[in-house]
Structures are given as structure tokens and as C-alpha cells.
């Protein structure tokens, strides 16, 4: 009898029937592949293992061929896709590890724990590479705040993100928060973590060394999170609230201990591999480590520390209890590892070993309950290539124009600043600690967060971006635009963009119009990354993001990091000094299709979004970085949602914690052309930035811009604290007291969140 045939059911577990197979979300093709692979009917434990690893969340069975088209190489790449996090090279032997992932479905049914454990999971992905986490960012998408359920979800998600990061002592340095009806019923919670390490300390999650020992380190295993990976691979329905027991429960204090213990084990050379027990828990961590190393593993679930009596092998293997690591170590190192873990008040328990037969084997009290060829388990899920075709509705949407006449620019700008997507996110940021560890240079509320790498002169800039409205209207241009906006935000700080991690949030890929959105957005992301020299080092795909209300707008969130060679030359986003010159970099065409002005003021999501000129975007990055290196700029802010008028207002209003506000007086009349007033004020052309500098540097900035083929318009001057914002054009003038704009901007979200929220989403 072969090893594969030796598996037998665990006493008392259900027989595998057609109904049980359907419960595990395996289709006929997949179950037939399992029968062929095993040569027999699987045990329930085996079926659960296949269900988890062959879920969309773990197998990427609809998306892997598309993702292979991303650029992944470059001289700065230390570790690309395929590990827990990507790693890029920094100066002086340093490196940066970073990754973004989703926790959407758990947050839809249990917002606090869903968001908190999303942060915990992404932090573990970073420190399993040997990196100390130094920053967290998040990208949140929710339905409108006039709905009580959305307010409840928003409050719980923000608190979950803040509490976990704050307890870990890791600053939240940025993010974005957007609101749209499409996210009602299916919020998006994308968490990004950034860590730093010495390149020589890098470790991977590749099991090797036959006879080496598997150790479970950290928290004990409970029944929370069972089938979490499968839950993340299906549509949300009215029944989804019943999945609340499958949402993991986080403990950041244990995670802090696990962080310190893991880094000591890695830097001390005690272990040969380490992997987070994340989605699919012990199943994915052990199977994926073995497959990467081309070896087999044997796990004894009766030795796994559990916190609930009577747990079966099925439950132990599929639990997604948090704050757990799987470590591979040489046998003679076990006592040393346990000593280190005891120092951090953690257990390290031997639960298995590396084998030479390539079999993924699970035993319990001496009984083999699962025996599966390991490589085929990880890589053998059937792959799918759904048809990809744009819908007639999407094509018609690009031809749509507003039927309403817009209000006067004074009222239009105020309405835009009051829109929660554009308004200040201080209500969010004030629940996060953005300065803990004292290395933050630019905290939340600017184009990108910036921190100093301790003990060096250089810094890291980081951001997350995506304009889902643009992706909805044209997935290819929207995908390019997400990368371009992230790169502009990085470059505005003076940093050079280095690399990308992405979180690709889409609806049901089995629908041709959704898969069209996915493939075209990925094509756009790939083209932009190639143009900018920013390889994709990893990320996450989150599909089946749709509720009974329909699919979400396609939301491929791009996380990006950049290098500031001299962190002392960081450029802030907001105006700094009275009398500084205000310059507009880039060409204004007045493009309003897909704009926030149309959506928020004229109630129209339509038209074609701006076409992204990748060469112009790259040239603008060069101008911003070189100007920062030469200390020419006192501020730089990219133009995105709301165009020039919103950017100018934000530069005057200042950051969420600023007390001083600046005025501004600019004149567009000297650039009179065929562009309408609305186009000049609210158009969303790409490759533009609003900068300020000392009047003595204006000519030098203009020369630098022109040398790179970038237009540079002198607009006017920064005014003194508390003065008005004035925009003139061809004899017309629009004027706003900056105090009024600031009040609107800061109050938009708190005013809406003032309604009482309760656990059931009522008010």
C-alpha cells in the first residue's frame, strides 16, 4: 500500500458525500482532480485541506496567469513575489520589506476584529522576512455615511486598525479612505505594512533539511477563523452574518511578543525558515513551506497546543487563530529556540518534521488522517481562464455626460471639500499614533508618509492609492492612473519611487465583464510599472467582492515605497511661507470625464477618465525629485481628486494638525485658452503637481521643468496666515476665506459620524 492510500478518517468525522463536497465550495472539476490525484475518496480532513488551499484566496486559480505579466525584476529587488513580503534594496546594506493584503469579508461581518486581524496578519508577513515593522498604512472603502450601517462599519474598522497598530507601537503613516454606494454591504479593508532589515538578515519561508523539526510558536490554536480562506472566496450575501464565528480574534500584545521573539530567532541564526499561520492557518503554512523547498512534511496535530478541548485534526489544520508562526529548525536547536521563546513568554512546541517523500502528511495520535502529494496540493488546483468582455453598460457609461448645470465655482469647491472622500481624514488619523518610535518625518495627512531609517541619513516614503471611479470607467487607464498617482505622491516628498505591492479588489471573476476589468486594470498597472522602473514585488488578489447590491467598483489598490537619499530634504505637501511663489507643473487640458466634480457636484459618474501619459508622469517625477535634491521647493502637492482648486485649498488649509493656515492669490488669466473655467479649476489631468518655492528660485525651477519637457506656470503667491484664497481668470475672481474652507474640510466626516452608532448598525 502506498503512503497516499494510508490515510483514514478520524473517528467520528463525517463521510465525504456530494453534499459535503459542495459545502466545501469545490466544484466537480476540482473534486475530480482530487480523486485522480489521490486514487481514492479523500478523508474529511483532506477535503478541508483541499478546500482551503484550492480556494481563490490561496490558489489564485482565476488570476495567476494574468499576474505573471507584471514586471517583477530590477536591480533594487532583493526578494520578489512568492514569499511573505517583497524586499527592495536600500543604501548601506539596508533593505525595505513591504506588503499589502485585504481583509474585506471578515470586516463586513465583524468590522473591529476583521480590521484588527488584517493589520496583525500583514505585520507578520513583514517580520517573517526578518524585517522590523516601522509603519502601517491602510486603504479603506465604505458606503456613504448617511447610512447607519456604513457608519457602524466605518467606526469599527477604524478603531480595529488603530487599536492593533497602537498596541504594537507601530505608527500609521498614511492611507486613503473613500466612500461610494458600491461598497455598501462590501467594505474594503486593505492593510499595508513596511519594515526595515539588514539585507544579510533576510530569511525565507522555504522548508529544507530532511529531519528538521517543525515548531508551532506563539498563541495556541482555537476554533476561530475555520474556513476563513474559503469565506474570502465567495460573494457576500444576506447569510454572511452567520460567518461571524469564522472571523479571527486578534491579540496585539501577544503579537508584540511574537515579533520580538521571531526577530531574535532570525537574527540569531537559530532557525532555517519561518512562516506566518495566516489564511488557512497551519495548512497553508506547512504545505507552502514544504512545496517551496521541494520536500514533504509530517504534522502531528495531537501535539499542537490548543485552547479548546476535543479539537479534531480538521479543526486544528484549518483554524486561523492569530499570532502564530511555524518555524523550521535543526533538531539540536530546539532547546535554544524554546529558551528564546520563554524569554518572550511564548511557547515553542515541536509538532512535526521535514520528510524526503514529498507527501503532506497529517497524523493524530498515531493515525494518518491525511496524506497528499505536497507539490500537487499547492500547485495542482485547476486553473481557469474565464471570458473577458466589456459590458455594454460600461461602454455606455463612458459616453455619459452631466445633465445638470454646475453651480458657481465658490459653491462647487465647498461641496467638493465637504465630500467625505476628499475631506480631511483627521477623524481617522486621530485614532492612530503616527509618531511613535520618533522616526516619522511626515505623518498622515499628506501626499505620502515619510520616515527616517534609524541611524542613517536616508528615509522611506510610502503611500497607497487608487481612483476606483477611473478604473470603473476605463480599467486600463485607471490601472495606469493608480500607479501614476502613487508615484506622484512619492515624488512630491522628494523620494524616488522604488517598487509596488498591490491589492486587487474585484467582483466575481466568473462574470466576463468583471474579468475584463481585472485583466485590463492589471495590464495598465504592468505598463505603468515598467515605464517607472517600479517592479511589483507581491500583493494580494481579493475577488468575489459583491453583495446583493451588486459588485464593487474595481479597486486595484497600489502600495508604493520610495527612497529619500537625504531625509533632511523631505518636501511637505502644504504651503509653508508667506510670499512664496506658487507654480503649476504639468499641462492642463481641463479633463472632466470621471472627475470628482462630475460625481460629487453634478451627480454623474461617467465620461472617459484622463488618459495617462506615462512619459510625462516619469518626467514629472524626475523634476520633483531633482528639485527636492537641490532644495528648491518648500512644498509639493499632486493634483488628483478635485483638480487645481481642491489642491490649492488643501495647500492653504494645511495638515490635520496644523494651527497656521495660509492664504493664496493666483491668476489663471495669463494662461487663457480654450479650457473652460470648470476644466481649469476642477479638471483631473494627470502628470501635474502644485509646488511652492522662494521667489528667488522660480527661474531655476522653471528651467529644471523645461529641461525635462514639463510645463511650469507661475500662478501667484502664498498669502499670510488666515488670509483668503483668491483665484482670478480673465477678469473674474472667486474668493474664499481660508478659515471657512478649513472648517468645511475638517468637519465633513465628524459631522456625519456624530450620529449614534450601535453594534447592530442602527442609529
N, C-alpha and C positions, 0 to 999 in steps of 0.2 A: 504494500500500500504506500502511495506517495505521501509526502508531507502535506500536500494540498488536501488530500482526501481524509486526513486525520481529524479535521475539525468536527466537533459535535455540539449540539445545542446545550446551552447552560440550563440546568434543571429549572423547570417552571416557566421558561420563556416561551412566548407564543410561536406556533409553527408559521413558517413563511407561506402565505397564500397570496392570491392575486390581490385581494383587498389590502393586505399588509404591504405589498409592494407599492400599491397606489398611495397608501398613507405616507410612504417614504419618498414620494414625488419622483419616482423613477419610471420612465416611460418604457414601452415594450421593447424598443431598440436597445435601451440601456440594460434592461433586465436580461434580454437575450445575450448581450455581450458578457454579462456576469456569469450566466450559466455556461457559456462557451469557455470562459477563462478558467472557471473552477472545475468544470466537468461534473458538476453536481449542484443540488439546491443549496444556496447559502444558509448558514445559521442566521438567526435574528441579529446577533452581534455583527456578523459580516455584512448583512444587509444595511444595518445602521451605518457602518463604516463607509460602504459604497455610497449611501445616500448623502453623507456629509461631503466626502471628497469628490463626488461627481455632481455636486450642486453647482449651480452657476457661480456662486460666490467663491468656491475653491477651485473649480476646474477651468473657468473661463471658456466653456465649451462653445459659446457663440462668438467670442471676441478674440481669441488668441491669434488667429491668422491676421486679423486687422492690426493688432498691437505689434506684430512683428515688423511692421513697416515703419515704426518710429526710429529715428536716429538714436543710437544708444552709446556711440563711441566718441572719444575725444581725448586730447592729451590730459585733460583735467579729471578724467574718470578713473577712479580707483576701484569702484565696485558698481556695476550696472544692474539691470533688472535680474530678478531671480533670487535675491536674498531679502532679508527682512527690511532693509532700507538701502537706498543708494548712497554712495560715498564719493565726494569730489575732493580734489587736491587743493590745499591752501599753501601759503608760503611756509618756509622754515620747518617742514616736516609735519605740519598740522593738516587735518582734513575735516570736512563737514559731512555729517550723515543727516539725511532728511527723508521724510516720507509723509504722504497724506493718505488717509483712508476714510471710509464712510461708516457711520453708524445710524443710518436713516430709519430702517424699520423698527429697531428697538426704541428709538427716540419718539416714534409716532405713537407707541402704546405705553411707554413709561419714560417720559421726557428727561427726568432728572438722572436716573440710573443709566438710561440709554446714552445720554451725552457724556456723563462722567466716565463710564467704562470705555467710551470711544476715545477719550483723552488717555486713559490708562493704557489701552491697547497700543496706541501709536507711540507712546513713550517707551513701552517695552520693545517695540520694533527698533527703536533707535539705540537703546542701551544694550541690546543684544549684539550690536555691531562693535561694542567696546567704546561707544561714544557716551559722554556725559550730556544729557539733555540740557540745553541752555535756553530754549524758547518754545512756546506753543503758539500756533495760530489756528483760527477756525473760520470756516465758511458756512454760514447758516442761511437757510432759505425757508420761509414760512408763508402762510396765507395772510391776508390783510388783518390788521389789528383791530378792525371794527367787529371781528368775530370773537366771541368769548373763548371758544375752544383754542383758537390760534394764540390768544393772549396767554392762556394757561400753558400751552406747549412752549411758547417763547420764554416765559418766566422760568419754567422748569429746566429747559435746555441751557439757558444762560447760567443759571445757578449751578447746574451739574458741571458744566465746563469750568466755571470759576472755582468752585469748591475743590475739585480734584487738582487742578493746576496750583492753586494757592496752597493746599495742604502739602503738595510735593515741593513747594518752594521754587517753582519754575515760572518765570514771567511769561505772560501772554503779551506778545509784542505786536499783534495785528490780526487782521482778518477782514471779512466783509459780511454784511448782513443785508439781505434783500427780501422783499415781500411781493408776492404775486398770487392771484387766485389759484393758479395751477398747483401750488404747494399746500393748499388746504386739504387736509387728510393725509398728506405725504410730505412732511417736512424733510429737509436735507440737513444733516449734521456731518460736516467733513472736518476732520481734525488733522492738523499738520504739526509735526514735531521736528525740531532741529537740534542736533547735538554736535559737539566737537570732540576730536580724539587725535592722538598722535597716530600718524599713518601706520607706524610699526605695531600698534596695539590692535589693529583690525582683526576681528575674528569672524568666521562664517558659521552657518548652520549646516555643516556637512559632516554627517557621521562617518567615522572611519576607524580602522583598527579592530579587527576581529577579536572578540573577547573583552573589549572595552565596555564599561558599565554605563547604563542609563540611570540618571538620578532625577527624581522629582524634587524641585527646590521651591520653597515659598509656601503659599497657602495650601490648605487641604482642599480636597475635591468634594463638592456638593452636587446637588441636583439642579442648580441654576444654570440656565443657558443651554440645556439639552436641545439639540436641533436648531441652535441659533443660526448656523450657516444655511440650513435649509429655509428657515424663515426669511432670511435676507434674499432668497432666490425665488420669491413668489410675490404676486400682486398683493397689495393691502386691500382688505375687504371689510365689510361690516363685522365679520367674525374675528378680525385680527386682535381685538382687545383680549380675546381668550388666550393669546400667546404671551401675555404679560409674564407668566412664570418662566418663559424662555429668555427673558431679559436678564443679563448678568447683573450682579450686585458688586459694586466696587468698594475697595478699602484703600484709600491713598496712603495711609500710614504704613500698611504692610508693603505697599509698592515702594515706598521710600526706602525701607529696609532691603527690599529685593534689589533695588537699583544699586545701593552701596555694596551689597554682597556680590552681585553679578560683576560689577566693575573690578572689585578686588580679586575675584576668581580669574577674570580675564587678564588683567594687567600683571597678576602674579604668576601667570603661566600654569595654573592648576588644571585647566580643562582644555579639551580639544575642539569642542563645539558647544553651541548653546542656541536654543530656540524658544521663543515665546509660545506658550499654550494659548493661542488666540482662537480664531474661528475654527470650529471642530475640535478644539481642545487637544487632548493627548493624541487623538487620532491623527490630526494633520501634522502636529509637531514631530511625532515619531516617524510617521510614514514619509514625510517630505525630507527629513534629515537623512533617512536611510536611502531614499531614491537619489538624492544629490551625491551621496558617497558611493552609490553602486553596491550597497551591502544590504543584508537583511537585519531585522531586529526581532527580539522576543521581549514582550512586555508581560509581566505578571501583575494583573490587576488586583490580585488579592494582597499585594504589597503596597499599593498606592494608598497613602494616608487619606482617609475620608472623614467628613464631618457629619455624615448621616449613616445610621446603621442599615445594613442589608442592601447596600448598593450593588447592583449587578454589573458584570463586565460591560454590558451595553451602555449603562448609565455612566460608568466611570470613563469609558473611552470617548463618549460624546459630550460630557459635561464641558461647559465653557466658564467654569468658575474662574475668577480673575486672580491676578497676582501670582501666577505660577510659571515656572520655567522648566524646561527639560534640558539637562546637561549630559554631555558625553565626556567621560574621563577614563584614564587608565586606572586599573584596579588598585595600584599602590598609592594613588592619590586620594582615595575615598576619605580616609580619616582626616587628611588635611582640609579637604573640601568641607567636611562636616564641622570641623573646628572653626573655619571661617564663617560658616552659616550660623553656628551657635553664637558667635560674637555679635551677629546682627539679629539674634532672636528668631532664627528661621530653622526649619528642618530641611535636611537633605537626605532623601531616602532612596536607596538602590531599588529600582523596580524592574530592571531588565538588562539586556546586554546586546552588543552588536554581534551578528552572526555572518557566516560566509555563504549561506544558501539562497540569499535574495528573497526570502519569504518574510512577509509581515505577519508575525505570529503572536496571538494573544492567548495567554493561559490564565487560569484562575483555579487555585487550589489543586494544581497538577493536571487540570483538564484543559485540553486545547479547544478553545471556543471560536477561534478564527485563524485561518491560515490562507493567505492570499499572496500571489506573486507581487512583490512590492513595487517594482517599476511600473507594471501594468496598472496597479491600483492608482498610482499617482498620475501617470501619463496616458492611461488607456481609455479614458472616457470618450465616447463617440463625440466627434466634432461636428458642428452644424454650420451651414452656410445659407442662411435664410435669404430670400429675395430682398433686394434693396431698391425701393422705388419711391420717389417723392409723390406725395398725395396731391390731388387736385386742389384740396383746401389750402395746402401750403403754397402752391403756386399762385393761387388767387390772393392769398394774404400779402404777397409781395407787391401786388398791384393796388392794394388798398390805400386810400388817402383820406385824411380827415374831412368830415362833412361840416364840422363846426368852424367858426371863425375864432381865432385866438384872441384872448384879452390883451390889453396893453402890456408892454414888457414889464412895467413895475409890478403888476399883479401876477404876471406869469412867473417871474423869478421867485416871488414869495411863495407861490403854490409849489414850485419845484423844491424849494428849501424845506417846505413842510411835508413833502413826501417822505415817508419813513425810509425808503431805500436810499435816498440822497441825504437825508437829515443826519445830524450828528448822532454817532453811536455811543455817546458818553454814558447813557443809561446802561449799556452793555459793559463798556470798558471799566466803569467804576466798580463793577463786581469782580474784576480781575486785578491781580497785582502785576503791574507792568514794569516794576523797577527792582524787584527782589534780586539779590545777588550783585546789585550795584554795577552791572556791566551794560545796562540799557543806555543807548545813546539817543535813539528816537523811539519813544513809547507808542502805544496805539493811538490812532487818530491822524496819522499822516499817510503819505503815499506808500511807504514801506517801513517796517520796523528795522532798526539797526542796533546791533550790539557789538561791543568790543570783545575780541578774544582775549581773555585774561592773560596778562603777562606779555602781550605783543602790542604792536602799533597798528595792526590791521583789524578790520571789522567785517561783519557779515550783514548784508541787507536781505530781507525776506518779505514775501508778500503772497497773497492768494487772490485770484481774480477770475471772473467770468461774467460776461454780459449775456445771460441766457436769452434775453429778448432778441439779440442779434443772431444767436445760434438758431433760434426758432425760425427766424425769417430767412436765413441762409446759413445752413450748417457749416459749409466750407469757410466762408468769410468770417463767420462767428468763431470758428475754431482758431483761425489765424489771429483774430482780434483778441481772443483770450490770452494768447501767448504775448502778443504785441503790447497789450495793456500792462501785463505783469512786468515785461521788460522795461517799459517806460517808467513804471513806478520804481523799479530798482534803480534805473539810471538817474532818475530825478534826485536820488540821495547822493549821487556821485559814484555809485558802485557799478562795476561791470557785471552784467548777467552771466551766470556760470552754468546753470542747469535747471532742469524741470522735474517735478513729480506731479502726477495728475490723478484726479479723482473723477471718473467719467460716470456721471449720473444720468441715466436714461430710463425710458419706459420699457415695455415688453419687447424684446428683440425678435420675437417670433412674428411680429407685425412688420410688414415690409416698409412702411413709412418710418417707423421707429428705427429700424436697422439702417435705413438710408441716412437718417440724422446721425447715427453713430458713425458710420463709415466715412461720411463726408466731414464731420467735425474732426475725426482723427486724421483725415488727410490734411485738413487745414492746420492742425496742431503740428503734424510732422513737417509740413513745408516751412512753417514759421520757425520751428526749432532748428531745422537745417540752415535757414537763412541767418539765424542769430548765433549759430555755434553753441546752442544750449541743449545738449543731449537729454533725453528722457531717461532717468535713472531708475524708474519704478513708479508704482502708484497702485491704483485700485479701480476696479470697474464695479459699479453698482447699478444693476438692472432691475426691471420689474418695479420701477418707481411709479406706480399709478394706483389710484384709489377709485371708488365708484364714480368720482367726478371726472375721471379720465387721467391720461398720462401727464406727468410734469413736463414743463418746457425742458428741452435738452440742456443739461447743465454740466459741461465738461470743465470742472474747476481746475485751474492751473496754479500750482505752487511753485515758486521760483526762489532761488537764492543767488546772491551776487557778492562779489568781493570788493571791499573798500581797502585799497592798498594803504591808505593813511586815514585811520578813523577820525583823526582830528580835522579832516577836511570834509566831514559829512555836511550835506546841504539840507536844511529843513524845508518843509513844504509851505510855510506861511511867511507872509511879509514880516520883515524884522525892523526896518529903519525908515523913519520919516524922510522923504526926499529921495529915496531910491528910485531908479528908473525901472519901469515895467516894460518887458519885452515879450512878444509872442513869437515863439519858434514854430515854424511849420506853415504849411499853406492852408488857407481857409477857403473851402468851397461851399460852405453852408449846407451840408448834407443833413436832412431832417428825417429821412426814412429810418424807421426803427428807433427813433430818438426818445429820450425821456420826455422831451417837450410834447411830442405827439401822444405818448402813453399817459403821462400824468396830467397834462393840461387839456389836451384835446380828446382824451379817452379813445385813442386809436393805436392799436398795436398792428402796424402794417408798414408797407413800403419795403424797399431793399435796404439793408444796413450798409454802412460805408464799406467800400472796397479797400482792403488793407494793402498798401504799397510797402512790401517788406524791405525793399532797398531804402526807401525813405525812413522807415522805422529804425533800421540799423544805423543810418546816418545820424538820425536824431540822438540815438543812444551815444554815439561817438562824441557828438557835440556836448551833451550833458556831462559825460564822464570827463572829457578833457577840460571843460570849463571848471569843473569841481577841482580837478588836479591842479589847475592854475589859480585857484582861489578867486575866480572872477564873479561867482554868484553868491547872493545872500539868501535866495530861496529858489525853489523849483517845484512846480506842481503840474502833473499831467492833466490834459483835458479829456474827460470821458463823459459820464452821465451829466447832461445839462449844459455841456459845452462851455464856452468862454464866460458867460455871465455867472454860472454856478462856480466855476473855478476861481474867478475874480472875487466873488463873495467869500468863498472859503479861505482864500489867502488873507482877506481882511479880517474875517471872524477869528482866525487863529485856531489853535488846537483845543481839545476839550477842556484842558486845564489852564489855558492862558487867561490872564486877567486883562492884559492890554489888547485892544483891538486897533487895527489900522484902517485908515480911510484910503481911498484911491480915486484919482481922476484920470480917465483915459478918453481918448478921442479916436474913433474909428473913421472919422470923415476923411482923413488924409489917405485912406485906403479905399475910397469909394469905387464900387464896381457893381457888377450885376447881382451880387449876393444880396438877398433880402435882409431886412433888419432881424427877422427871426432866425435866419440862417447864420448871421454873424453872431448873434447873442447865444443861440441855443443849439446850433448845429454840432454834430458829433464826428467831424472828420478825424481820421487817425493821424498819427505822427505829429502831434502838436504838444507843446508844453508852455506854460506861463512862468516866466522867470523874472527875478528882480536882481539888480546889481547897483553898485555905486555908479553915479553918472560918469565918473572918470573911466569906467570900464565898458561903456556902451559900445564904443567903436571897436574895441578888441573882441567883444562878444559877437558883434555883427560880422567881423572879419572871419572869426572861427566858424560861425554858422555858414557863411557863404563858401568857405573853403571846402565844406562838406556837402554843398549843394542844398542847404536848408535855408528857407526864407527866414528873415528876422525883422519883425516890425517893431518899431518904437511906438508904444501906446500912450505912455503918460508917466505919472509919478505916484508913489506911495504917499498917503496923507498922514497926518499926525493921529495920535490915539483918539478914538472916538469920533473922528470926522466922518463925513458922508462918503458913500460910494456913488460916483457920478460917471456915467457913460454917455459920451456925445457921438453923434454921427450926422453929418450934413445939416448942421443947424438944429437938430433935435437933441434933446437931453433927457436922460432918465436918471432919477436920483433916489437914493435910499439911505436913511440913517443907519449906520452900521449897527447901532445898538438894537434897532428893530430886526434887522436880518439875523443877528446873533440870537435874539430871543426866540424867533421863529425856529431857527435851525436847532437850537438846543432843546426846545420844549416839545418838538413834534412827537417823539416816541414816549417820553414821560407822560405827556397829556393823555395819550391813548392807553398807556398801561396803568393809569390811575384807577381804572375800573377794578373792582374787587374780583380776584380770580380764585377759584376753588379747585379742589382736586378733580372734580368731575367736569371741569371746563365750563361751569356755569358762571354767571356774574350777577 
